[in-house]
Every structure is written in structure tokens, then in C-alpha cells.
Amino acid sequence: MQINRYWIALFNEGGEYAGDANWRAAQREEAHLRYKAHAEAYPNRLIMLCDRATVLARSDRTSMRRVA
């Protein structure tokens, strides 16, 4: 059984939580590519890449934009 542990959280321009992207992945590389695509498509919104409950990257913080 494959565990889809990575997911993307979306926020409105005002900072309100808008839900998740209805997308999950088991592979970190795939998750990072999807995160980058969302962050580029919505530059005025906060986009977060999460590994379960841990935030790996936030589009509003340059220090967290690159997934380790």
C-alpha cells in the first residue's frame, strides 16, 4: 500500500485557509514539482508543501522555498 504523505495547502490572498489542493503524493520529487507549479501560478497566495503535519516549504519565505 502506498502512503500519500505529501500535500499542498492553499490560502487566499487575505491569508485565510482555502483548503488543500485535493492532491497528494507519495514521492517527494513529485510533490516539490507540484508545489512549485502552484506557487508560480498563484504568486499572491500563500502555498505550503506539507509532509503530513510538517511544513516543508512556504511560498512567502525564501528560506523555505527549496525543499530539502
N, C-alpha and C positions, 0 to 999 in steps of 0.2 A: 504494500500500500504506500502510495506517495503522499507525503505530507506537504501541503502548500503553506509554508510558513511566512512567506514574504507577501506584503500587501501595501497598497498606496492609499494614504489618507488625503482627502481633498478639503480645502477650506475656501469659503467665499472671500471676496476682496476685503470685506469688513472684518475678517478673522473668525467668522462663525464656522463651526464644523459643518461640512456639507455632505459627509458620509465618506464611504470608500469608493474606489473606482470599479467596484464589482469585478475585481480581478485579483487573482492570487497566483503565486508561482512557487515551485519547489527549488528552482535554481537561482542563485544569487546574480549571475550574469544577466539572465533574462529579466530579473526584477530591476536591475540597475538601468538597463536599456529602456524599459517601460517608464521608470521614474524620470529619466532624462527627457523622454518624449513628452510626458505630461508637463514637466517644468518648463520646457521650451514653448509648448502650446499655450500655457496659461501663465505668462510671466508676472502678472499682478496678483496671483493667488498663491497661497502657501500650499505646497505639496510636500508630503513627508513619505519617505520609504521606511517601512517598518519590518522588523523581524520579530514576529509575534507581538510582544508589548514593548520592544526596544526600538527607538527611533535611530535609524542608521544614517539618514540624510534628510536635510530640510532645505527647501529652495530659497529660504530667506537668510541662510547663514552660509557664507562662503566656506567656512571651515568645515562644514558638514556636507558640502555638495558632492564630495567624492566618497564613494562607498569603499570602505577598507576591505 
